[in-house]
C-alpha cells in the first residue's frame, strides 16, 4: 500500500516539475498545442493509497492546468 502511495506522490512531483520546466523551454513562433492526458479511464483507478486515487488526482491536475492555460493571455505566454 505504501509503495502505491509513493508512486502517486512521485507522479505528482514529476508533473509539477514538468509544469515548471516546460513553459520556460518552449521556443515557438507559432501556436503551441498542449495535450493533457491524465491517464486511467473507466474502471481503471491506478494507484490507491492514503485516501488518494491516482485516477482522480491526475484528472484534477490536468483540469487545473487546462484552466490556467485557458486564462493565460496569449501576449503573456512565454515564447522565448
Biopython code that builds the backbone (N, CA, C, O; Angstrom):
import numpy as np
from Bio.PDB.StructureBuilder import StructureBuilder

atoms = [
    (1, "UNK", "N", (0.832, -1.194, 0.000)),
    (1, "UNK", "CA", (0.000, 0.000, 0.000)),
    (1, "UNK", "C", (0.874, 1.253, 0.000)),
    (1, "UNK", "O", (0.599, 2.204, -0.732)),
    (2, "UNK", "N", (1.924, 1.254, 0.819)),
    (2, "UNK", "CA", (2.804, 2.414, 0.904)),
    (2, "UNK", "C", (3.539, 2.639, -0.418)),
    (2, "UNK", "O", (3.787, 3.782, -0.803)),
    (3, "UNK", "N", (3.884, 1.562, -1.108)),
    (3, "UNK", "CA", (4.564, 1.668, -2.393)),
    (3, "UNK", "C", (3.679, 2.379, -3.413)),
    (3, "UNK", "O", (4.162, 3.214, -4.178)),
    (4, "UNK", "N", (2.388, 2.054, -3.427)),
    (4, "UNK", "CA", (1.469, 2.707, -4.364)),
    (4, "UNK", "C", (1.352, 4.194, -4.052)),
    (4, "UNK", "O", (1.323, 5.019, -4.966)),
    (5, "UNK", "N", (1.286, 4.537, -2.785)),
    (5, "UNK", "CA", (1.211, 5.943, -2.392)),
    (5, "UNK", "C", (2.473, 6.672, -2.821)),
    (5, "UNK", "O", (2.400, 7.805, -3.297)),
    (6, "UNK", "N", (3.621, 6.044, -2.660)),
    (6, "UNK", "CA", (4.882, 6.645, -3.092)),
    (6, "UNK", "C", (4.886, 6.878, -4.595)),
    (6, "UNK", "O", (5.406, 7.890, -5.064)),
    (7, "UNK", "N", (4.307, 5.943, -5.360)),
    (7, "UNK", "CA", (4.222, 6.111, -6.812)),
    (7, "UNK", "C", (3.329, 7.292, -7.170)),
    (7, "UNK", "O", (3.647, 8.049, -8.087)),
    (8, "UNK", "N", (2.227, 7.458, -6.467)),
    (8, "UNK", "CA", (1.318, 8.582, -6.721)),
    (8, "UNK", "C", (2.031, 9.892, -6.401)),
    (8, "UNK", "O", (1.965, 10.843, -7.179)),
    (9, "UNK", "N", (2.707, 9.941, -5.268)),
    (9, "UNK", "CA", (3.432, 11.152, -4.885)),
    (9, "UNK", "C", (4.517, 11.450, -5.911)),
    (9, "UNK", "O", (4.695, 12.605, -6.298)),
    (10, "UNK", "N", (5.236, 10.441, -6.352)),
    (10, "UNK", "CA", (6.274, 10.621, -7.368)),
    (10, "UNK", "C", (5.668, 11.160, -8.657)),
    (10, "UNK", "O", (6.224, 12.077, -9.262)),
    (11, "UNK", "N", (4.538, 10.605, -9.087)),
    (11, "UNK", "CA", (3.869, 11.051, -10.305)),
    (11, "UNK", "C", (3.481, 12.526, -10.197)),
    (11, "UNK", "O", (3.683, 13.293, -11.138)),
    (12, "UNK", "N", (2.932, 12.914, -9.067)),
    (12, "UNK", "CA", (2.536, 14.312, -8.860)),
    (12, "UNK", "C", (3.757, 15.223, -8.926)),
    (12, "UNK", "O", (3.703, 16.288, -9.541)),
    (13, "UNK", "N", (4.850, 14.815, -8.302)),
    (13, "UNK", "CA", (6.062, 15.626, -8.322)),
    (13, "UNK", "C", (6.624, 15.757, -9.734)),
    (13, "UNK", "O", (7.087, 16.833, -10.115)),
    (14, "UNK", "N", (6.590, 14.689, -10.507)),
    (14, "UNK", "CA", (7.068, 14.742, -11.894)),
    (14, "UNK", "C", (6.215, 15.706, -12.709)),
    (14, "UNK", "O", (6.740, 16.502, -13.489)),
    (15, "UNK", "N", (4.907, 15.635, -12.530)),
    (15, "UNK", "CA", (4.010, 16.531, -13.266)),
    (15, "UNK", "C", (4.273, 17.983, -12.880)),
    (15, "UNK", "O", (4.372, 18.849, -13.749)),
    (16, "UNK", "N", (4.386, 18.248, -11.595)),
    (16, "UNK", "CA", (4.628, 19.619, -11.150)),
    (16, "UNK", "C", (5.980, 20.137, -11.633)),
    (16, "UNK", "O", (6.097, 21.302, -12.015)),
    (17, "UNK", "N", (6.987, 19.294, -11.619)),
    (17, "UNK", "CA", (8.295, 19.680, -12.131)),
    (17, "UNK", "C", (8.201, 19.995, -13.615)),
    (17, "UNK", "O", (8.776, 20.976, -14.086)),
    (18, "UNK", "N", (7.482, 19.167, -14.344)),
    (18, "UNK", "CA", (7.285, 19.410, -15.771)),
    (18, "UNK", "C", (6.601, 20.732, -16.033)),
    (18, "UNK", "O", (6.941, 21.428, -16.990)),
    (19, "UNK", "N", (5.643, 21.090, -15.201)),
    (19, "UNK", "CA", (4.937, 22.366, -15.366)),
    (19, "UNK", "C", (5.871, 23.546, -15.132)),
    (19, "UNK", "O", (5.671, 24.618, -15.703)),
    (20, "UNK", "N", (6.882, 23.358, -14.301)),
    (20, "UNK", "CA", (7.835, 24.437, -14.042)),
    (20, "UNK", "C", (8.872, 24.556, -15.153)),
    (20, "UNK", "O", (9.307, 25.661, -15.476)),
    (21, "UNK", "N", (9.263, 23.450, -15.729)),
    (21, "UNK", "CA", (10.338, 23.434, -16.728)),
    (21, "UNK", "C", (9.822, 23.718, -18.135)),
    (21, "UNK", "O", (10.396, 24.544, -18.844)),
    (22, "UNK", "N", (8.772, 23.062, -18.541)),
    (22, "UNK", "CA", (8.302, 23.126, -19.928)),
    (22, "UNK", "C", (7.966, 24.543, -20.385)),
    (22, "UNK", "O", (8.418, 24.941, -21.459)),
    (23, "UNK", "N", (7.191, 25.329, -19.623)),
    (23, "UNK", "CA", (6.864, 26.665, -20.131)),
    (23, "UNK", "C", (8.098, 27.529, -20.389)),
    (23, "UNK", "O", (8.058, 28.408, -21.250)),
    (24, "UNK", "N", (9.178, 27.301, -19.671)),
    (24, "UNK", "CA", (10.384, 28.095, -19.854)),
    (24, "UNK", "C", (11.271, 27.598, -20.983)),
    (24, "UNK", "O", (12.201, 28.296, -21.386)),
    (25, "UNK", "N", (11.005, 26.418, -21.495)),
    (25, "UNK", "CA", (11.872, 25.870, -22.530)),
    (25, "UNK", "C", (11.213, 25.822, -23.901)),
    (25, "UNK", "O", (11.857, 25.440, -24.878)),
    (26, "UNK", "N", (9.948, 26.199, -23.992)),
    (26, "UNK", "CA", (9.270, 26.168, -25.285)),
    (26, "UNK", "C", (9.739, 27.348, -26.116)),
    (26, "UNK", "O", (9.720, 28.488, -25.653)),
    (27, "UNK", "N", (10.156, 27.077, -27.331)),
    (27, "UNK", "CA", (10.567, 28.120, -28.256)),
    (27, "UNK", "C", (9.795, 27.915, -29.539)),
    (27, "UNK", "O", (10.119, 27.026, -30.327)),
    (28, "UNK", "N", (8.766, 28.735, -29.756)),
    (28, "UNK", "CA", (7.913, 28.539, -30.920)),
    (28, "UNK", "C", (7.491, 29.876, -31.489)),
    (28, "UNK", "O", (7.239, 30.830, -30.754)),
    (29, "UNK", "N", (7.419, 29.931, -32.792)),
    (29, "UNK", "CA", (6.920, 31.122, -33.460)),
    (29, "UNK", "C", (5.445, 30.979, -33.783)),
    (29, "UNK", "O", (4.790, 31.961, -34.133)),
    (30, "UNK", "N", (4.922, 29.793, -33.674)),
    (30, "UNK", "CA", (3.522, 29.514, -33.963)),
    (30, "UNK", "C", (2.817, 29.078, -32.695)),
    (30, "UNK", "O", (3.433, 28.942, -31.638)),
    (31, "UNK", "N", (1.518, 28.860, -32.817)),
    (31, "UNK", "CA", (0.773, 28.360, -31.671)),
    (31, "UNK", "C", (1.317, 27.002, -31.238)),
    (31, "UNK", "O", (1.708, 26.176, -32.063)),
    (32, "UNK", "N", (1.331, 26.799, -29.955)),
    (32, "UNK", "CA", (1.760, 25.526, -29.393)),
    (32, "UNK", "C", (0.522, 24.772, -28.947)),
    (32, "UNK", "O", (-0.338, 25.324, -28.260)),
    (33, "UNK", "N", (0.433, 23.526, -29.334)),
    (33, "UNK", "CA", (-0.688, 22.693, -28.917)),
    (33, "UNK", "C", (-0.215, 21.855, -27.735)),
    (33, "UNK", "O", (0.768, 21.120, -27.826)),
    (34, "UNK", "N", (-0.926, 21.980, -26.640)),
    (34, "UNK", "CA", (-0.590, 21.219, -25.437)),
    (34, "UNK", "C", (-1.674, 20.179, -25.228)),
    (34, "UNK", "O", (-2.861, 20.501, -25.170)),
    (35, "UNK", "N", (-1.260, 18.947, -25.119)),
    (35, "UNK", "CA", (-2.191, 17.848, -24.940)),
    (35, "UNK", "C", (-2.045, 17.321, -23.519)),
    (35, "UNK", "O", (-0.954, 16.929, -23.105)),
    (36, "UNK", "N", (-3.131, 17.312, -22.786)),
    (36, "UNK", "CA", (-3.107, 16.824, -21.405)),
    (36, "UNK", "C", (-3.776, 15.456, -21.359)),
    (36, "UNK", "O", (-4.925, 15.309, -21.776)),
    (37, "UNK", "N", (-3.069, 14.468, -20.860)),
    (37, "UNK", "CA", (-3.608, 13.116, -20.760)),
    (37, "UNK", "C", (-3.448, 12.629, -19.330)),
    (37, "UNK", "O", (-2.381, 12.150, -18.946)),
    (38, "UNK", "N", (-4.516, 12.753, -18.535)),
    (38, "UNK", "CA", (-4.411, 12.319, -17.149)),
    (38, "UNK", "C", (-4.352, 10.802, -16.989)),
    (38, "UNK", "O", (-4.166, 10.315, -15.874)),
    (39, "UNK", "N", (-4.502, 10.059, -18.057)),
    (39, "UNK", "CA", (-4.418, 8.604, -17.985)),
    (39, "UNK", "C", (-5.631, 7.981, -17.332)),
    (39, "UNK", "O", (-6.600, 8.672, -17.016)),
    (40, "UNK", "N", (-5.582, 6.704, -17.133)),
    (40, "UNK", "CA", (-6.642, 5.923, -16.500)),
    (40, "UNK", "C", (-8.054, 6.406, -16.836)),
    (40, "UNK", "O", (-8.366, 7.591, -16.721)),
    (41, "UNK", "N", (-8.874, 5.489, -17.242)),
    (41, "UNK", "CA", (-10.260, 5.820, -17.539)),
    (41, "UNK", "C", (-11.157, 4.660, -17.164)),
    (41, "UNK", "O", (-10.685, 3.561, -16.875)),
    (42, "UNK", "N", (-12.432, 4.910, -17.170)),
    (42, "UNK", "CA", (-13.381, 3.845, -16.841)),
    (42, "UNK", "C", (-13.158, 3.307, -15.448)),
    (42, "UNK", "O", (-13.111, 4.058, -14.473)),
    (43, "UNK", "N", (-13.023, 2.009, -15.366)),
    (43, "UNK", "CA", (-12.866, 1.379, -14.049)),
    (43, "UNK", "C", (-11.402, 1.278, -13.613)),
    (43, "UNK", "O", (-11.132, 0.843, -12.493)),
    (44, "UNK", "N", (-10.457, 1.667, -14.462)),
    (44, "UNK", "CA", (-9.030, 1.606, -14.130)),
    (44, "UNK", "C", (-8.669, 2.776, -13.229)),
    (44, "UNK", "O", (-8.659, 3.922, -13.679)),
    (45, "UNK", "N", (-8.372, 2.505, -11.971)),
    (45, "UNK", "CA", (-8.144, 3.573, -10.987)),
    (45, "UNK", "C", (-6.695, 4.006, -10.859)),
    (45, "UNK", "O", (-6.418, 5.111, -10.391)),
    (46, "UNK", "N", (-5.770, 3.155, -11.268)),
    (46, "UNK", "CA", (-4.367, 3.441, -10.993)),
    (46, "UNK", "C", (-4.083, 3.156, -9.532)),
    (46, "UNK", "O", (-4.798, 2.380, -8.898)),
    (47, "UNK", "N", (-3.051, 3.773, -8.997)),
    (47, "UNK", "CA", (-2.655, 3.527, -7.603)),
    (47, "UNK", "C", (-3.678, 4.122, -6.637)),
    (47, "UNK", "O", (-4.283, 5.161, -6.902)),
    (48, "UNK", "N", (-3.849, 3.437, -5.516)),
    (48, "UNK", "CA", (-4.736, 3.908, -4.450)),
    (48, "UNK", "C", (-3.961, 3.812, -3.145)),
    (48, "UNK", "O", (-3.358, 2.782, -2.845)),
    (49, "UNK", "N", (-3.981, 4.893, -2.368)),
    (49, "UNK", "CA", (-3.290, 4.860, -1.086)),
    (49, "UNK", "C", (-3.421, 6.171, -0.351)),
    (49, "UNK", "O", (-3.509, 7.236, -0.961)),
    (50, "UNK", "N", (-3.435, 6.086, 0.936)),
    (50, "UNK", "CA", (-3.501, 7.281, 1.761)),
    (50, "UNK", "C", (-4.737, 8.129, 1.501)),
    (50, "UNK", "O", (-4.711, 9.350, 1.653)),
    (51, "UNK", "N", (-5.818, 7.465, 1.107)),
    (51, "UNK", "CA", (-7.046, 8.188, 0.811)),
    (51, "UNK", "C", (-7.053, 8.842, -0.560)),
    (51, "UNK", "O", (-7.980, 9.582, -0.889)),
    (52, "UNK", "N", (-6.017, 8.573, -1.372)),
    (52, "UNK", "CA", (-5.919, 9.144, -2.717)),
    (52, "UNK", "C", (-6.127, 8.078, -3.776)),
    (52, "UNK", "O", (-5.702, 6.933, -3.618)),
    (53, "UNK", "N", (-6.788, 8.471, -4.862)),
    (53, "UNK", "CA", (-6.962, 7.600, -6.019)),
    (53, "UNK", "C", (-6.268, 8.296, -7.190)),
    (53, "UNK", "O", (-6.630, 9.414, -7.557)),
    (54, "UNK", "N", (-5.271, 7.630, -7.773)),
    (54, "UNK", "CA", (-4.462, 8.228, -8.837)),
    (54, "UNK", "C", (-5.329, 8.796, -9.952)),
    (54, "UNK", "O", (-5.086, 9.908, -10.418)),
    (55, "UNK", "N", (-6.333, 8.047, -10.381)),
    (55, "UNK", "CA", (-7.219, 8.477, -11.463)),
    (55, "UNK", "C", (-7.847, 9.841, -11.150)),
    (55, "UNK", "O", (-7.888, 10.716, -12.016)),
    (56, "UNK", "N", (-8.328, 10.023, -9.939)),
    (56, "UNK", "CA", (-8.965, 11.281, -9.550)),
    (56, "UNK", "C", (-7.946, 12.414, -9.415)),
    (56, "UNK", "O", (-8.215, 13.551, -9.802)),
    (57, "UNK", "N", (-6.792, 12.097, -8.871)),
    (57, "UNK", "CA", (-5.748, 13.095, -8.664)),
    (57, "UNK", "C", (-5.213, 13.621, -9.997)),
    (57, "UNK", "O", (-5.082, 14.832, -10.178)),
    (58, "UNK", "N", (-4.905, 12.721, -10.925)),
    (58, "UNK", "CA", (-4.380, 13.157, -12.216)),
    (58, "UNK", "C", (-5.432, 13.933, -13.004)),
    (58, "UNK", "O", (-5.088, 14.851, -13.747)),
    (59, "UNK", "N", (-6.706, 13.579, -12.854)),
    (59, "UNK", "CA", (-7.775, 14.323, -13.533)),
    (59, "UNK", "C", (-7.839, 15.758, -12.990)),
    (59, "UNK", "O", (-7.969, 16.709, -13.759)),
    (60, "UNK", "N", (-7.747, 15.907, -11.663)),
    (60, "UNK", "CA", (-7.795, 17.241, -11.062)),
    (60, "UNK", "C", (-6.606, 18.090, -11.513)),
    (60, "UNK", "O", (-6.754, 19.281, -11.789)),
    (61, "UNK", "N", (-5.433, 17.470, -11.585)),
    (61, "UNK", "CA", (-4.233, 18.197, -12.016)),
    (61, "UNK", "C", (-4.393, 18.644, -13.466)),
    (61, "UNK", "O", (-4.132, 19.803, -13.785)),
    (62, "UNK", "N", (-4.818, 17.740, -14.346)),
    (62, "UNK", "CA", (-4.994, 18.088, -15.765)),
    (62, "UNK", "C", (-6.044, 19.181, -15.938)),
    (62, "UNK", "O", (-5.866, 20.089, -16.751)),
    (63, "UNK", "N", (-7.130, 19.099, -15.184)),
    (63, "UNK", "CA", (-8.184, 20.108, -15.275)),
    (63, "UNK", "C", (-7.673, 21.473, -14.817)),
    (63, "UNK", "O", (-7.969, 22.488, -15.447)),
    (64, "UNK", "N", (-6.914, 21.501, -13.735)),
    (64, "UNK", "CA", (-6.364, 22.761, -13.222)),
    (64, "UNK", "C", (-5.367, 23.355, -14.207)),
    (64, "UNK", "O", (-5.377, 24.564, -14.437)),
    (65, "UNK", "N", (-4.507, 22.527, -14.793)),
    (65, "UNK", "CA", (-3.538, 23.013, -15.779)),
    (65, "UNK", "C", (-4.274, 23.607, -16.977)),
    (65, "UNK", "O", (-3.882, 24.656, -17.488)),
    (66, "UNK", "N", (-5.336, 22.943, -17.429)),
    (66, "UNK", "CA", (-6.128, 23.468, -18.554)),
    (66, "UNK", "C", (-6.730, 24.822, -18.211)),
    (66, "UNK", "O", (-6.704, 25.738, -19.033)),
    (67, "UNK", "N", (-7.268, 24.957, -17.009)),
    (67, "UNK", "CA", (-7.848, 26.240, -16.577)),
    (67, "UNK", "C", (-6.789, 27.349, -16.596)),
    (67, "UNK", "O", (-7.057, 28.462, -17.047)),
    (68, "UNK", "N", (-5.605, 27.040, -16.111)),
    (68, "UNK", "CA", (-4.519, 28.027, -16.086)),
    (68, "UNK", "C", (-4.131, 28.420, -17.504)),
    (68, "UNK", "O", (-3.975, 29.604, -17.800)),
    (69, "UNK", "N", (-3.976, 27.437, -18.377)),
    (69, "UNK", "CA", (-3.608, 27.722, -19.764)),
    (69, "UNK", "C", (-4.692, 28.520, -20.475)),
    (69, "UNK", "O", (-4.391, 29.445, -21.229)),
    (70, "UNK", "N", (-5.946, 28.169, -20.239)),
    (70, "UNK", "CA", (-7.053, 28.858, -20.905)),
    (70, "UNK", "C", (-7.168, 30.319, -20.491)),
    (70, "UNK", "O", (-7.575, 31.155, -21.298)),
    (71, "UNK", "N", (-6.822, 30.640, -19.262)),
    (71, "UNK", "CA", (-6.978, 32.019, -18.811)),
    (71, "UNK", "C", (-5.707, 32.852, -18.975)),
    (71, "UNK", "O", (-5.706, 34.044, -18.667)),
    (72, "UNK", "N", (-4.635, 32.238, -19.454)),
    (72, "UNK", "CA", (-3.391, 32.968, -19.677)),
    (72, "UNK", "C", (-3.474, 33.708, -21.004)),
    (72, "UNK", "O", (-3.594, 33.078, -22.055)),
    (73, "UNK", "N", (-3.412, 35.050, -20.969)),
    (73, "UNK", "CA", (-3.481, 35.805, -22.229)),
    (73, "UNK", "C", (-2.335, 35.411, -23.153)),
    (73, "UNK", "O", (-1.215, 35.160, -22.709)),
    (74, "UNK", "N", (-2.636, 35.363, -24.433)),
    (74, "UNK", "CA", (-1.663, 34.947, -25.432)),
    (74, "UNK", "C", (-0.409, 35.813, -25.395)),
    (74, "UNK", "O", (0.698, 35.299, -25.557)),
    (75, "UNK", "N", (-0.566, 37.127, -25.182)),
    (75, "UNK", "CA", (0.600, 38.010, -25.197)),
    (75, "UNK", "C", (1.451, 37.884, -23.922)),
    (75, "UNK", "O", (2.558, 38.422, -23.877)),
    (76, "UNK", "N", (0.965, 37.195, -22.903)),
    (76, "UNK", "CA", (1.757, 36.986, -21.686)),
    (76, "UNK", "C", (2.416, 35.623, -21.646)),
    (76, "UNK", "O", (3.145, 35.318, -20.702)),
    (77, "UNK", "N", (2.176, 34.808, -22.642)),
    (77, "UNK", "CA", (2.775, 33.472, -22.658)),
    (77, "UNK", "C", (4.238, 33.574, -23.031)),
    (77, "UNK", "O", (4.634, 34.402, -23.851)),
    (78, "UNK", "N", (5.025, 32.727, -22.420)),
    (78, "UNK", "CA", (6.462, 32.717, -22.664)),
    (78, "UNK", "C", (6.745, 32.139, -24.039)),
    (78, "UNK", "O", (6.424, 30.977, -24.289)),
    (79, "UNK", "N", (7.337, 32.919, -24.938)),
    (79, "UNK", "CA", (7.672, 32.430, -26.279)),
    (79, "UNK", "C", (9.146, 32.677, -26.579)),
    (79, "UNK", "O", (9.515, 32.904, -27.731)),
    (80, "UNK", "N", (9.987, 32.634, -25.554)),
    (80, "UNK", "CA", (11.432, 32.834, -25.737)),
    (80, "UNK", "C", (12.023, 31.711, -26.520)),
    (80, "UNK", "O", (13.228, 31.703, -26.776)),
]
sb = StructureBuilder()
sb.init_structure("model")
sb.init_model(0)
sb.init_chain("A")
sb.init_seg("    ")
for serial, (resi, resn, name, xyz) in enumerate(atoms, 1):
    if name == "N":
        sb.init_residue(resn, " ", resi, " ")
    sb.init_atom(name, np.array(xyz, "f"), 0.0, 1.0, " ", f" {name:<3s}", serial, name[0])
structure = sb.get_structure()
